[in-house]
Amino acid sequence: MAKLEDWSICNASESLYLAPELRSYVLQGVVYGHPKKSDGSLIRTSDIVAAKGRTVETLNTLYELGSPSVDYLAWLEKRGYKYDPENPVTVKRY
């Protein structure tokens, strides 16, 4: 399983007009142990499809989450979102 450090969650689409229920999300961060990427590479994953604890499944790969980006934590705090280190990614189903 690949490990992602200094990660954050990003909207996969740049469109401001896409309805929330149609949006998908990806992770970006520094990857280690990925079968196709060099250790220490900055990546943007495919769409997140499931999350359990600190394990996130994308369309192509399973990731273990290490430490989140300090900037991402500040972004969450500024908007009043709580960070749960045991379950840092929540997948919403509409």
N, C-alpha and C positions, 0 to 999 in steps of 0.2 A: 504494500500500500504506500502510495506517495504521501509525503508530509508537506504541508503548506505552512510557512512562517510569514510573519509580517503581512497577514492577509486582511482583506476587506471584502464586503459584499457589494456588488455593483449591478445596476440595471443593465441587462443585456442589450436593450434597444435604446437608441438615442432619440427616438421619436417622442415628442412631448404630447402627441395626440393619441397615443395608444392607450386604450382602456386598461385600468389596473388589472382586471382579470385576464388580460391577454399578455401581460408583461411576464418576462422570465428574468431570472437573476443568475449571476455567475460569481465566482470567486476570483480574486486576483491576489497575487502574492509571490513569494520566493519559494520555489519547489525543490525538494530533495527526494531522491529515490524514485523518480518518475521514469518509466521505461523508455520514453522518447525524448526527454529533456535532460540537459546537463544540470547537475546539482548547482544550486545558487541562481538558476535562471528565473527571471521575472516572467510569470505566465498569467494568462487570463483563461479560465476554464470554459468548458462547454456549460450548458444550462444545468443548474442544480435541480435534481429530481427528487432527492430524499435526504433526510438528515436524522441521525440518531446519536445523541451524546455529542462527542467531538469527531464523529465520522460523517462525512458528507459524500453522497453519491452524485456524480454528474452524469451526463449522457455517456461518457466514455471511461471514467476513472473513479476509483474510491480514494478519498483524501482523508488523512488524519490532520486535524487542525492543531497547529502549535499556537504561538502567541499572535494575537491580532495586532494590526497596525495601531500605533499610538494615535495617529491622525484619525483613524476610523473610530476608536474609542471616544475621542474628543467630539467627533461628529455626532455620535449616538447621544452623548451626554448633553450636548447643546440643544438637541431636539427632544430631550426628555425620555429617550429610550433606555431601558435598563439592559445591561449586558449580563447574561447568565453564563459564566465560564463553563458550567457543566453541560449546557445545551445552547451553544452560541448561535446556532442557525435554526430558524423556524421556517418550515415550508407551509405556506398557506394554501388551502384548497378552496376555490370559490364555488 
